Amino acid sequence: MSNEKKNYTLPIIVMIFLFGMISFVTNLASPMGDILKNQFQVANWMGTLGVFANFIAYAIMGYPAGNMLQKLGYKKTALIAIAVGFVGVGIQTLSGTAESFGVYLLGAFIAGFSMCLLNTVVNPMLNKLGGGGNRGNQLIQVGGSFNSLCGTTVIIMTGLLIPEGIKNARIENVFPLMFAALAIFAFAFVVIALTKIPENAPKSVEAASQSKYGPLSFRHFVLGAVAIFVYIGVEVGVPNVLQKWLQSPDLNILGSGVNAEAVAGSVAATYWFMMLIGRLFGAALGNRISAKNMLTAVSVLGLVLVLAAIFVNPANTVNMPAFNGAQGFALVNVPVNAAFLVLVGLCTSVMWGGIFNLAVEGLGRYTEKASGIFMVLVCGGGILTVAQNTIVDYTDHGLGYLNSYWLIVICLVFLLYYALAGCKNVNKDIPVEE
């Protein structure tokens, strides 16, 4: 028997690459909502239906995705996910030619199925390749860093592709991004098909299927799934409403002489850039700081920043580097509230890895099915974002944008509770051996 240690460098790189794909496609839905809102003349909450369609697919596909992962393994599940993603983005592209709001929503919905499947694969896979614990959390943070880089890029590019103002924007303006997404999917399919991915032993899957227990038998996992629901709502809702607030033509927040769409897109992209910075630090420190302590610290800091954004007078401004149309990158005056909300990205950056790491700790053979259930709750990104935009629509528009962040405050309070108490495994008597 060979004692040679297996080298999983290539599978790790592939999984990190897929992390980036998830962000590229998912983050395209948010600025697309602003285009849909103006092209089809609908309310804020209806413009957010693309985000909703993308995330609600998780609620439908999450649990089946976990079962697929158990039965088909990591590689086949990933290949199916990539093929479905290609179809979803292709339909979204066709919606520009058809000028159909409904066709776009169908494409976003199908793309959501793909993102759900990919998330189901990459998170447990990176955790597994890292051996769980702090090392597993560290790899998830590295994947999250690439995820944030792709998220930042797609938001900035969307702003660059809308030179005539958000009121005149159309779906076809962002065709280059959709074509890029199709190319990414095609390339990833080839890479995954040619890559050897380590799989779980069949006996592990069979044992988990026959057990009278399951992931929902663990209290810390159930609360962790709820934590993912509210976390995704925070991650998506903070930049989504921020961008809408800054570029609102009715409010003229940024004043005259400014390309509001480009600046608002740049500021929102800075949030994702902050997530990239945070995840790089998280990856560097993940082997030294526990997921529990990390989640506690960022939940507290996030609460402070969001409350400051709600209460500080928007008349107070600060200079931020942003893309200002033909003037290129320059320092632009923005409300200090925007700066506080951008910094929340440093906090949300490490939350996903920390929550996932804590929630599946000690689950053993139930981990794959737990990952599927986890994906169901990712629908919070759609549900809570629509809820936040509905608050904007049905309150005073001037204050409604900032007041909508009270929903984010409630979410962060729950995340702090989970970090302090909810993550404790109180069901250690349940057998979890592989």
KEBAMI-457106 format. One line per field, with one value per residue (C-alpha): residue number from 1; residue in one letter; x, y, z. Coordinates in Angstrom, 1 decimal, always signed. Example, Ala and Ser with C-alpha at 12.3 -4.5 7.8 and 13.67 -1.06 7.14 Angstrom:
! KEBAMI-457106
k <- 1	2
r <- a	s
xx <- +12.3	+13.7
yy <- -4.5	-1.1
zz <- +7.8	+7.1
***
This chain:
! KEBAMI-457106
k <- 1	2	3	4	5	6	7	8	9	10	11	12	13	14	15	16	17	18	19	20	21	22	23	24	25	26	27	28	29	30	31	32	33	34	35	36	37	38	39	40	41	42	43	44	45	46	47	48	49	50	51	52	53	54	55	56	57	58	59	60	61	62	63	64	65	66	67	68	69	70	71	72	73	74	75	76	77	78	79	80	81	82	83	84	85	86	87	88	89	90	91	92	93	94	95	96	97	98	99	100	101	102	103	104	105	106	107	108	109	110	111	112	113	114	115	116	117	118	119	120	121	122	123	124	125	126	127	128	129	130	131	132	133	134	135	136	137	138	139	140	141	142	143	144	145	146	147	148	149	150	151	152	153	154	155	156	157	158	159	160	161	162	163	164	165	166	167	168	169	170	171	172	173	174	175	176	177	178	179	180	181	182	183	184	185	186	187	188	189	190	191	192	193	194	195	196	197	198	199	200	201	202	203	204	205	206	207	208	209	210	211	212	213	214	215	216	217	218	219	220	221	222	223	224	225	226	227	228	229	230	231	232	233	234	235	236	237	238	239	240	241	242	243	244	245	246	247	248	249	250	251	252	253	254	255	256	257	258	259	260	261	262	263	264	265	266	267	268	269	270	271	272	273	274	275	276	277	278	279	280	281	282	283	284	285	286	287	288	289	290	291	292	293	294	295	296	297	298	299	300	301	302	303	304	305	306	307	308	309	310	311	312	313	314	315	316	317	318	319	320	321	322	323	324	325	326	327	328	329	330	331	332	333	334	335	336	337	338	339	340	341	342	343	344	345	346	347	348	349	350	351	352	353	354	355	356	357	358	359	360	361	362	363	364	365	366	367	368	369	370	371	372	373	374	375	376	377	378	379	380	381	382	383	384	385	386	387	388	389	390	391	392	393	394	395	396	397	398	399	400	401	402	403	404	405	406	407	408	409	410	411	412	413	414	415	416	417	418	419	420	421	422	423	424	425	426	427	428	429	430	431	432	433	434
r <- m	s	n	e	k	k	n	y	t	l	p	i	i	v	m	i	f	l	f	g	m	i	s	f	v	t	n	l	a	s	p	m	g	d	i	l	k	n	q	f	q	v	a	n	w	m	g	t	l	g	v	f	a	n	f	i	a	y	a	i	m	g	y	p	a	g	n	m	l	q	k	l	g	y	k	k	t	a	l	i	a	i	a	v	g	f	v	g	v	g	i	q	t	l	s	g	t	a	e	s	f	g	v	y	l	l	g	a	f	i	a	g	f	s	m	c	l	l	n	t	v	v	n	p	m	l	n	k	l	g	g	g	g	n	r	g	n	q	l	i	q	v	g	g	s	f	n	s	l	c	g	t	t	v	i	i	m	t	g	l	l	i	p	e	g	i	k	n	a	r	i	e	n	v	f	p	l	m	f	a	a	l	a	i	f	a	f	a	f	v	v	i	a	l	t	k	i	p	e	n	a	p	k	s	v	e	a	a	s	q	s	k	y	g	p	l	s	f	r	h	f	v	l	g	a	v	a	i	f	v	y	i	g	v	e	v	g	v	p	n	v	l	q	k	w	l	q	s	p	d	l	n	i	l	g	s	g	v	n	a	e	a	v	a	g	s	v	a	a	t	y	w	f	m	m	l	i	g	r	l	f	g	a	a	l	g	n	r	i	s	a	k	n	m	l	t	a	v	s	v	l	g	l	v	l	v	l	a	a	i	f	v	n	p	a	n	t	v	n	m	p	a	f	n	g	a	q	g	f	a	l	v	n	v	p	v	n	a	a	f	l	v	l	v	g	l	c	t	s	v	m	w	g	g	i	f	n	l	a	v	e	g	l	g	r	y	t	e	k	a	s	g	i	f	m	v	l	v	c	g	g	g	i	l	t	v	a	q	n	t	i	v	d	y	t	d	h	g	l	g	y	l	n	s	y	w	l	i	v	i	c	l	v	f	l	l	y	y	a	l	a	g	c	k	n	v	n	k	d	i	p	v	e	e
xx <- +0.0	+1.3	+1.7	+2.2	+0.3	-2.3	-1.8	-5.2	-3.8	-5.6	-9.0	-8.7	-7.9	-10.9	-13.2	-11.9	-12.5	-16.1	-16.5	-15.7	-18.3	-21.0	-20.3	-20.0	-23.4	-25.2	-23.9	-24.9	-28.5	-28.4	-27.4	-29.6	-32.5	-31.8	-31.8	-35.1	-36.7	-36.1	-36.5	-39.8	-40.9	-41.6	-41.2	-38.0	-39.3	-40.2	-36.8	-35.4	-37.3	-34.3	-32.4	-35.4	-35.7	-32.0	-32.1	-35.6	-34.2	-32.1	-35.2	-36.4	-33.1	-31.2	-32.3	-32.3	-28.8	-27.6	-29.1	-27.5	-24.1	-24.5	-25.6	-23.6	-20.5	-18.7	-17.6	-20.8	-22.8	-20.5	-20.7	-24.5	-24.5	-22.2	-24.4	-27.6	-25.8	-24.9	-28.6	-29.7	-27.4	-28.2	-31.9	-31.1	-29.2	-32.1	-34.4	-32.5	-33.3	-36.9	-37.2	-39.1	-39.1	-40.5	-37.9	-35.2	-36.7	-36.9	-33.2	-32.4	-34.4	-32.6	-29.2	-30.2	-30.5	-26.9	-25.5	-27.3	-25.7	-22.2	-22.5	-23.5	-20.3	-17.7	-18.3	-18.1	-15.4	-13.1	-13.9	-13.1	-9.9	-8.8	-9.5	-12.3	-11.6	-9.6	-7.8	-11.2	-12.4	-9.2	-9.8	-13.4	-12.1	-9.6	-12.4	-14.5	-11.7	-11.9	-15.6	-15.4	-13.0	-15.4	-18.3	-16.4	-15.5	-19.0	-20.5	-17.8	-18.2	-22.0	-21.5	-19.0	-21.5	-24.2	-22.8	-26.1	-27.6	-29.7	-33.0	-31.9	-30.2	-31.3	-30.5	-28.5	-26.0	-24.7	-24.5	-20.6	-20.9	-23.4	-21.2	-18.3	-20.4	-21.2	-17.5	-16.6	-19.2	-17.9	-14.3	-15.1	-17.0	-13.8	-11.6	-13.8	-14.3	-10.5	-9.8	-9.7	-11.9	-11.6	-15.0	-16.6	-16.5	-19.9	-20.3	-20.3	-23.2	-25.1	-24.7	-26.0	-29.0	-30.0	-29.5	-32.6	-30.8	-30.0	-28.6	-31.8	-31.2	-28.4	-29.6	-26.4	-26.9	-30.6	-29.7	-26.7	-29.1	-31.2	-28.0	-27.2	-30.7	-30.2	-26.5	-27.2	-30.0	-27.3	-24.7	-27.0	-29.2	-26.6	-25.0	-28.3	-30.2	-27.0	-26.6	-30.3	-30.1	-27.0	-28.2	-31.9	-32.7	-35.5	-33.2	-30.0	-27.9	-24.6	-25.4	-24.8	-21.8	-21.5	-22.3	-24.6	-24.8	-21.1	-20.3	-23.1	-21.9	-18.3	-19.3	-21.3	-18.4	-16.2	-18.4	-17.5	-13.8	-14.0	-15.3	-12.2	-9.9	-11.7	-11.6	-7.9	-7.3	-9.7	-7.7	-4.5	-5.9	-8.3	-5.7	-5.2	-8.6	-11.6	-14.7	-16.7	-14.5	-14.3	-18.1	-18.6	-16.2	-17.6	-21.2	-20.5	-18.6	-21.3	-24.0	-22.0	-21.5	-25.1	-26.5	-24.1	-25.4	-29.0	-28.5	-25.8	-27.1	-26.5	-25.5	-22.1	-19.9	-16.6	-14.4	-14.3	-12.5	-15.0	-15.4	-17.0	-17.8	-15.6	-13.6	-12.3	-11.4	-11.3	-12.3	-16.0	-18.1	-20.6	-22.6	-20.7	-23.5	-22.4	-18.8	-20.2	-22.2	-19.3	-17.2	-19.8	-18.3	-15.3	-17.7	-19.8	-16.6	-15.9	-19.4	-20.2	-17.2	-17.5	-21.2	-20.7	-17.7	-19.6	-22.8	-21.3	-18.7	-19.3	-21.8	-19.5	-21.4	-24.3	-22.2	-23.2	-26.9	-26.5	-24.9	-28.0	-30.2	-27.9	-28.5	-32.2	-31.8	-29.6	-33.0	-32.8	-30.7	-33.8	-36.6	-34.9	-33.7	-37.2	-38.5	-35.9	-36.8	-40.5	-39.7	-38.1	-41.2	-43.7	-41.9	-40.7	-38.3	-35.8	-35.5	-36.9	-33.6	-31.7	-34.6	-34.8	-31.5	-33.3	-34.0	-30.2	-29.8	-32.2	-30.3	-27.0	-28.4	-29.3	-25.9	-24.3	-26.5	-25.5	-21.8	-22.1	-24.4	-26.3	-23.3	-22.6	-23.1	-25.5	-26.2	-22.8	-24.6	-25.6	-23.3	-21.6	-18.8	-18.1
yy <- +0.0	+3.4	+6.0	+8.8	+11.9	+12.9	+16.3	+18.1	+21.3	+21.1	+20.2	+23.1	+25.5	+24.2	+24.7	+28.2	+28.9	+27.8	+30.1	+33.0	+31.8	+31.8	+35.5	+36.6	+35.3	+36.1	+39.7	+40.5	+40.2	+43.2	+45.9	+44.1	+44.9	+48.7	+48.2	+46.2	+48.7	+51.5	+49.6	+48.2	+51.1	+49.0	+49.6	+49.0	+45.6	+44.4	+45.4	+43.2	+40.1	+39.0	+38.7	+37.0	+34.5	+33.7	+33.1	+31.5	+28.7	+27.7	+27.1	+24.6	+23.0	+23.1	+19.8	+17.9	+19.3	+17.6	+14.3	+14.7	+15.3	+12.1	+10.0	+11.4	+12.8	+16.1	+16.0	+14.9	+17.4	+20.2	+19.3	+19.3	+22.6	+24.2	+23.0	+24.4	+27.7	+28.0	+27.5	+30.1	+32.8	+32.0	+32.6	+35.9	+37.0	+36.1	+38.3	+41.3	+40.4	+39.5	+42.6	+40.4	+40.9	+37.4	+35.7	+37.4	+36.2	+32.6	+32.8	+34.2	+31.4	+28.7	+30.3	+30.2	+26.4	+26.3	+28.5	+26.4	+23.2	+24.8	+26.1	+22.7	+21.3	+23.9	+24.5	+21.0	+20.1	+22.9	+22.1	+18.4	+19.1	+21.3	+18.6	+20.6	+22.9	+26.1	+24.8	+24.1	+27.5	+29.0	+27.4	+28.6	+32.1	+31.8	+30.7	+33.6	+36.0	+35.0	+35.2	+38.8	+39.7	+38.4	+40.2	+43.5	+43.2	+42.5	+45.5	+47.9	+46.6	+47.0	+50.7	+51.1	+49.6	+52.1	+55.5	+57.2	+57.1	+54.4	+55.8	+54.9	+51.5	+48.4	+44.7	+44.6	+47.1	+44.3	+41.7	+41.7	+40.5	+37.8	+36.6	+36.5	+34.4	+31.9	+31.6	+31.1	+28.3	+26.6	+26.8	+25.6	+22.5	+21.5	+22.0	+20.1	+17.3	+16.8	+17.2	+14.3	+15.2	+13.1	+11.6	+10.2	+6.5	+4.9	+3.3	+6.8	+7.9	+4.6	+4.8	+8.4	+7.5	+4.6	+6.5	+7.6	+10.9	+13.7	+17.2	+18.6	+16.5	+18.9	+22.2	+24.1	+23.1	+24.2	+27.6	+27.8	+27.3	+30.2	+32.2	+31.6	+32.8	+36.1	+36.5	+36.3	+38.9	+41.2	+40.5	+41.2	+43.8	+46.3	+47.1	+46.6	+49.4	+51.5	+51.6	+52.4	+55.2	+56.9	+56.8	+57.7	+60.5	+61.7	+62.3	+63.5	+62.4	+62.9	+66.4	+67.8	+67.3	+63.6	+60.5	+59.1	+55.6	+55.2	+56.5	+54.5	+51.4	+52.1	+52.6	+49.4	+47.6	+49.0	+47.1	+43.9	+45.0	+45.3	+41.7	+40.7	+42.5	+41.0	+37.5	+37.8	+38.7	+35.9	+33.4	+34.6	+34.5	+31.6	+29.1	+31.1	+32.6	+30.3	+30.7	+31.5	+34.4	+35.7	+35.7	+37.4	+40.2	+41.0	+40.8	+43.5	+45.7	+45.3	+46.4	+49.5	+50.4	+49.9	+51.8	+54.7	+54.7	+54.9	+57.7	+60.0	+62.9	+62.3	+65.9	+64.9	+63.8	+62.1	+61.6	+58.2	+56.9	+56.1	+55.9	+59.2	+58.4	+60.2	+61.8	+58.3	+57.4	+60.3	+61.3	+61.9	+63.4	+60.9	+60.8	+59.4	+56.9	+55.3	+54.9	+53.1	+50.7	+50.0	+49.1	+46.5	+44.4	+43.8	+42.2	+40.1	+38.9	+36.1	+35.3	+32.6	+30.5	+31.0	+30.1	+27.1	+25.9	+26.2	+24.7	+21.5	+20.9	+17.5	+16.3	+13.7	+11.6	+14.0	+16.9	+16.4	+16.4	+19.3	+21.3	+20.8	+22.0	+25.0	+25.9	+26.0	+28.8	+30.9	+32.0	+34.7	+36.7	+37.1	+37.2	+39.7	+41.9	+42.2	+42.9	+45.7	+47.2	+47.0	+49.0	+51.6	+51.7	+52.1	+54.7	+58.2	+57.8	+60.2	+58.4	+55.0	+53.8	+54.3	+53.2	+49.9	+49.0	+48.3	+44.9	+44.5	+45.4	+42.6	+40.1	+41.1	+40.7	+37.1	+36.4	+37.7	+35.4	+32.4	+33.2	+33.6	+30.7	+29.1	+27.5	+25.1	+21.5	+20.1	+16.8	+15.1	+11.9	+11.3	+8.9	+10.5	+8.1	+7.8
zz <- +0.0	-1.0	+1.7	-0.8	+0.1	-2.5	-4.1	-4.5	-5.8	-9.2	-7.7	-5.3	-8.1	-10.1	-7.1	-6.6	-10.3	-9.9	-6.9	-9.3	-11.8	-9.2	-8.3	-11.9	-12.9	-9.6	-9.3	-12.9	-11.7	-9.4	-12.0	-14.5	-12.1	-12.6	-16.4	-16.3	-14.0	-16.5	-19.8	-18.8	-16.4	-13.3	-9.5	-7.5	-6.2	-9.7	-11.0	-8.3	-9.6	-11.6	-8.3	-6.7	-9.6	-9.4	-5.6	-5.3	-7.5	-4.5	-2.5	-5.1	-6.1	-2.9	-1.4	-4.7	-5.3	-2.1	-3.2	-6.6	-5.0	-2.9	-5.9	-8.7	-7.0	-7.2	-10.8	-12.5	-10.4	-11.4	-15.1	-15.0	-13.1	-15.8	-18.6	-17.0	-16.3	-20.0	-20.9	-18.3	-19.4	-23.0	-22.4	-20.6	-23.7	-25.9	-23.8	-25.1	-28.6	-27.7	-25.5	-23.0	-19.2	-18.7	-20.9	-18.8	-15.6	-17.0	-17.8	-14.4	-12.8	-14.7	-14.0	-10.3	-10.6	-11.9	-9.1	-6.5	-7.9	-8.1	-4.5	-3.3	-4.9	-4.1	-0.4	+1.0	-1.6	-0.4	+3.2	+2.5	+0.6	+3.5	+6.1	+7.8	+10.8	+10.4	+7.2	+5.6	+6.5	+5.1	+1.7	+1.5	+2.3	-0.6	-2.9	-1.6	-2.5	-6.1	-5.9	-4.7	-7.5	-10.2	-8.4	-8.4	-12.0	-13.3	-11.4	-12.7	-16.2	-16.1	-15.2	-18.1	-20.6	-19.8	-21.0	-21.8	-18.3	-16.5	-17.8	-21.4	-20.5	-22.3	-21.9	-25.1	-23.5	-21.3	-24.1	-23.8	-20.2	-21.1	-23.9	-21.5	-19.0	-21.8	-22.6	-18.9	-18.7	-21.9	-20.7	-17.2	-18.6	-20.5	-17.5	-15.1	-17.6	-17.8	-14.1	-11.7	-8.7	-5.4	-4.5	-1.3	-0.8	-1.8	+1.7	+3.3	+1.1	+1.7	+5.4	+5.5	+3.4	+5.8	+9.0	+11.0	+11.6	+9.2	+9.1	+10.6	+13.7	+14.7	+16.3	+15.3	+11.7	+11.7	+13.1	+10.7	+7.8	+9.0	+9.4	+5.8	+4.8	+6.6	+5.7	+1.9	+2.4	+4.0	+1.4	-1.6	+0.0	+1.2	-2.3	-4.2	-2.3	-2.1	-5.8	-6.4	-3.8	-5.3	-8.9	-8.2	-10.7	-8.4	-5.5	-7.3	-4.3	-6.1	-7.5	-11.0	-13.2	-12.2	-14.2	-11.5	-13.0	-13.4	-9.9	-8.2	-10.0	-8.9	-5.3	-5.3	-6.9	-4.1	-1.6	-3.5	-3.6	+0.2	+0.3	-1.7	+0.7	+3.7	+2.2	+1.5	+5.2	+6.2	+4.1	+5.7	+9.2	+8.9	+10.2	+13.4	+14.2	+14.8	+12.6	+15.8	+16.8	+13.3	+12.8	+16.2	+15.4	+11.9	+13.1	+15.7	+13.3	+10.7	+13.1	+14.0	+10.4	+9.3	+12.3	+11.5	+7.8	+9.1	+11.6	+10.0	+8.0	+4.2	+3.9	+5.3	+2.5	+1.9	-1.1	-2.6	-5.7	-8.4	-12.2	-13.3	-17.0	-19.5	-16.6	-15.7	-12.1	-9.7	-6.2	-6.1	-3.2	-1.9	+1.3	+4.2	+4.6	+1.4	+2.8	+5.9	+3.8	+1.5	+4.5	+5.5	+2.7	+4.9	+7.4	+5.0	+3.3	+5.8	+7.0	+4.4	+5.1	+8.9	+9.0	+6.7	+8.7	+12.0	+10.7	+9.3	+12.0	+13.5	+10.8	+9.3	+6.8	+6.8	+5.3	+1.7	+2.4	+4.7	+1.9	-0.2	+2.6	+3.0	-0.6	+0.0	+2.4	+0.0	-1.4	+1.4	-1.1	-3.2	-0.6	+1.7	-1.1	-2.5	+1.0	+1.4	-1.9	-1.0	+2.1	-0.2	-2.4	+0.4	+2.5	+1.8	-1.1	+0.4	+3.7	+2.6	+1.1	+4.4	+6.6	+4.7	+6.3	+9.6	+8.0	+7.7	+11.3	+12.4	+10.2	+11.8	+15.3	+14.5	+13.0	+16.2	+18.3	+16.1	+16.5	+20.3	+21.2	+18.2	+16.7	+19.6	+18.8	+21.4	+19.6	+19.9	+20.9	+17.2	+15.4	+12.4	+11.5	+7.8
***
